[in-house]
Every structure is written in structure tokens, then in C-alpha cells.
Amino acid sequence: MSLDKIEVRGAREHNLKDVDVTIPRDKLVVLTGLSGSGKSSLAFDTIYAEGQRRYVESLSSYARMFLGQMEKPDVDKIDGLSPAISIDQKTTSKNPRSTVGTVTEIYDYLRLLYARIGIPHCPVCGREIKQQTIDQIVDQVLALPEKTRLQVLAPVVRGRKGEHVKEFDAARRGGFVRARVDGLLYDLSEPIQLNKNQKHNIEIVVDRLVVREDIRSRLADSLEVASGLTGGMVIVNVIDGEDITFSQNYAWEQSSFFFFSAALTAQAKSSSRTKSGSRIAEVQRREDLSL
């Protein structure tokens, strides 16, 4: 197949009379002529029709069952032709921002392609965005110095206005006993009053630990619970130190930029984690580490 041109020989569709034409590839080509001179017959009924027919023939026999048989256009031969996409001259959408990509739905496939093979970077700081599994997070936490005291937090509210009574009630029903609100630690057994006109950060304290090798299983359970409450976001607070933010999604917390939000799945996940949350909270009651 020629890589630089499309050769049409003996095109006889409709009012075409054995037309021979050579069209350069990778160029913007315009067909002009009087009404009825055969512009659409050459472009759509001959070249495009043959490209579409070749594409359908390349599919499996099962797929062709649903597409039907396409007739070969009345032409001797066409060389250098790839599978083609055609946009009708009539307006197919009322949206003025429609493009070839959206009309043909290629845009959806391109999004999927870039999402699967692309390497996302933060547009603010340029750092690579990565997903982290629970095992990877566990390894990073256990890499901290031994006897480091820390808390596993679930950030259920991040920079939102309101009193957030429902979030506190849900945490109490889940068996959790502490929460960090705007940087201050509160006991959930006590009423917590917030200014509804100010933005707040609320993190549920899922577990409190001291770093040592035998906490791997418990740490993994705690991270799973925290991730289930927030849709993938976990904060590990080092006592007398800094917060370390982890995400199972494509997110970069330092720039407040998220490539994917799983907030819609958080509610479904949290219900499945209620028993685990109760168990972790019970561990807190039994084995309250001096922090």
C-alpha cells in the first residue's frame, strides 16, 4: 500500500465516468466543482465507502453478523486507502462545540487510551502522579524509624463549609471514638460545634500505632478502613511531626489536584467497612497507646 497517496482508478459511482484520480495523503484536500459534478460521489460513495467496507471486513465474523454485508463501490481499484471516518454535511448535533472527535465518539477512545498508557503529571508542580496500593503504603509507613508514634486518619471533610453533623454521627455509629477537626483532636462522645460559615477539615482517627514490625497486619487493616471511608485518601499523622498523605487514586495532595475522584463510591465502601471500623475502634479502647 502506498504511504503517500491514494490512487483511484475507474470510479463509476452515480454520474462518475471512469474517473482516475491521485490524492496525496496527510494533506488537506478539497474537492470543488459544479452541483452534480460528482464531488460527493467520489468522496463519500467511492473513497469513504471502500475504506469503511475494508474496515468491516477486517473484523471478526461474529462482529460482521451485526453490521451486515457492505457492497463494494463501482470502481476498478483503490490503492493506499486506510479505514476512513466520514462526517455528514448535515449538522448532527445542536451543540456548537461539537467536533469530529465527539461526533464520531473517537474522543471517548482517546480519553481511555491516554488514561491507560499516559503518565500523568501535576500541572502545578510537574511531579508524576502515581497510584498507591495498601501494601505500598504499609511499606512506606513501616520505613519510618522504629517506635515512631502515629495516627491513621480518614479525611472525610476537606475544606467544606457547614456543621457536618452527619459526618460526626456516622463516625460514632461506625465505632470510632476520636476525630481531628481543623488540627485539634476531639472525643466523639462529646458534642462538637462548628461554625457553619467557615471551611473545615475533619479527619476520623481510625487507629493509633507505634511503628514496629509486628503491626503490619493491623496497619493494613486500619489503612483499608480509612481508605474505604474516603474513597482512597489516607493521612498518616506522625505525632510531633508532619502529616503524610497517601492516595489509592491518581491525586497529588500538595497541589490540591485530583485526576480521579472516588467520592461517589465512598458511601458504598464505608458501609462494607463498618464492622472493620468497629473492630479497630475496639482495639483503640483496649490498647490505647500513650501519645
N, C-alpha and C positions, 0 to 999 in steps of 0.2 A: 504494500500500500504506500502510495506517495505521501510524504510527510509535509510537503509544502504547497500542494494544490489539490483541488477536487476537479476531476475530469468527467464531464457528462457527454455521452455520445448517443445520438439518435433519440432525443427526447420527443415523444409524440403524444403526451397527455393533452387532452382537450384540443385547443387550437394551436398547439406547437407542431411545427412541421420539420421533423428530423433535425432538431436543434443540437448543435455541438457547442459546448462552452467549457472554458477552463477558468476556475475560480481560485484565487490564491487563499491559502489557509492562514489563520492568525492575522487576518486583516479585516477592517470594516468594509464590507462590500454592499453597495446599494444597487438595486435593480430598478431602472427607470423605463418609462415608455407610456404610450397612449393607453387609455382604458380599453381592455380587451386584447391587449397585445401579448398576454401570456406571462406576465410577471408572477402572479400568484401560482399559476400552473407549474412554472419552473421551480419556484422557491418552495412552495408547500406541497403540491401534489406530486412532485417528482423527487426533488432532493430530500426534503424532510420525510416524505412518506417512505422512501427507501432506507433512510437512516433509522427510522422507527421500526420498520419491518426487520432489519438486521438485528436490532436490539432485542426484539421479541423472540427471534429465532435463537438467540444466544441463551435464553432462559431454559430452565428445565421443562420437561414435557408436562410435569404436574402444573407448573405455573402457566404454561400456554393453554391449559384447559380452560382457565378462567378469562383469558384475554381473547381467545378466538384466533382464527387464521386471517392474516393480513395479506392482501393481494399485492403482487409486485407491480410497480408503476410501469407504464408503457414506455420503456427506454431500453436501448441496447445494452449499455453498461454504465456504471458509475464507479470510478476509482478514487481512492483517497478519502472516503466518506466514513466518519465516525458516528456513533449513535447521537441523535440530534434532539434538541428541545425546541419547541415552537410555541410562540405566544400569539394568540389570535389578535387580529387587528381591532376587534371589539373590546370595550372595557369590560374586564371580568370582575372588577371589584370597585366599590364605591369609595374605598379608601385611597386618597390621592398619594399616600406614601407607599403604596404597593410597588414592589419591584419584581424583576424577573425571578429573583430568589424566593420571594414569598408566594408569588402566584404559582410557581411550579413546585413549591414545597421543598426545593433544594436547600433552602435556608435551615430547615429543621435538621437535615442530614449534616450540614456543615457545622451546626452547633454541636451535634453529637460527636462528630469527628474531632473537633477541637477539644471537646470535653474529655474525650478518651485518650487522645495521644498528645495533647498540648501540655506544656509545663507552665502552670500559672505563676505569675509573679505579682507582688503587691504593686499597684500603680503609684503608691505614695513613696515607699522606700526602696522598691526594686528587689526585695528579698523573695526567694522562692517560697511558694505556698505548698505545704505538704499536709496530707492526712496522717493521723497517728492512730495506731491501734492501741487497745488497752494494754497489751503486752509491752509495746514500745514505751508507753507512758510509765508502766511499772518499772521498767529497766532504768528510765531516766530518774525516777524518784529514788530508787534504791542506790543510784550512783551518788546521792548526797552523802555527806560524812555520817558515819555511824553515830547513833544517839541524837541525831537531829530531830527535834520535835516539830511536828507539822499537823495541819488540819486539811482534810479533803472537803472542799466546798463545792456546792452546786449553785451557780449563779442563775437563779430563776427570774430575777428582775435586773435589768441593766439600763440605767438612765431613763426611767419612765416615771411620769408623774402619777400621783394617786396615793391612797392609803394602803392599798394592797392587802386588804383584809382576807381575801380569798386565798392568797398565796400562803399567808400565815396559818390559816385554818387547814389548808391541805397538808402543810408540813406537820402540823400537830396530829392530824389523822394518820399520817404516814409513820408516826412513831418517832419523829425527830424531836430533839429537845433543845437545840440551840440554833441561832441564826446570827449572821453578821450583817448588820444594817448600816450602810454608809460608813463602814470601817469600825463600827462598835459592836461588841458581842452582846447578845440578848438571850435571855432564857425564854423559850416559847411558852412556858407555863404562865408567864406574866403578860398582861395586855401591852401591846406595842402601838403607840400612837405616832402617826406620821403626818406631816404637812402635805395635804393632797395637791398643793400648788407647786411643790418642789419635786425635782427629779431625784430618784433614789436608786441605790444598788442594794439588792438583797441576795445574800448567799446563804443557803442552808448548810449547816455543819453536818456532814454525813458521817465523818469519823475523825478521831484524833489519835495519832500514832507517834511512835518513836522509831526511827529508822534502824532496823536490824534485819538480818537475812531471813528470819523465820516469820516475817509479816507479809511475805509475798502474796499468799492466798487471800488473806484478809484485805490487803491493799487493793488487789484486783477486784474483789467484791465491792469494796467501797467506791472505786472508780466507776464500776459498772452502774451502781446505783446513782451516782452523781450524774453520769452521762445520760442515763435514762430520764432523769428529771428535767434536763435542759436541752435534750436533743443533740448531745455530743460535746458540750463545753464543760470543762472541769478546771477548777482552780485549786492548786496546792499551795496553801499558805504556810510558809516556814516561820515558826514562832521567832519573834525578834529578828525577822529577816524580811524578805520580799515575797510577793505572790508570783507563782509560776503558772501561766495559763496554758492549758492543753486543749486541743480540739480534734475530734474524730472527723470533722468536716474540713473542707478547704476554707480556712479562715486565718487571718493574721490579726490578732487582737491589738497589737501595738498601734496599728493604723486604723482600727475600728472598721476594717474592710472584710466583708464576708462574700466568698464566691458561692456559697451554698448555705441555705438556712433550713434547718430541720425542725423549726419551731412547731410546725403543724403536726409532726409526729411525736412531739414531746409528751402530749397528753396521753396518747395511746401507750407509749413506753412507760410512763410513770405509773400507770395502773398495774402493769405487769411487774413493777419493781417494789410495790408496796410491802410485800412480805419481806423482801430483802432489806428494805429500809427499816422495817420494824426490828429485824434481827440485828442490823448494825447499831440501831439506837439502843437496843438491849445490851449490846456489847459495851457501848459507851457507859451505860449505867453501872454495869458490873465492874468494868475495868477502866475507870476514869483516870487517865494519866495526869499527873500533876504538871500543868502547863504554866 
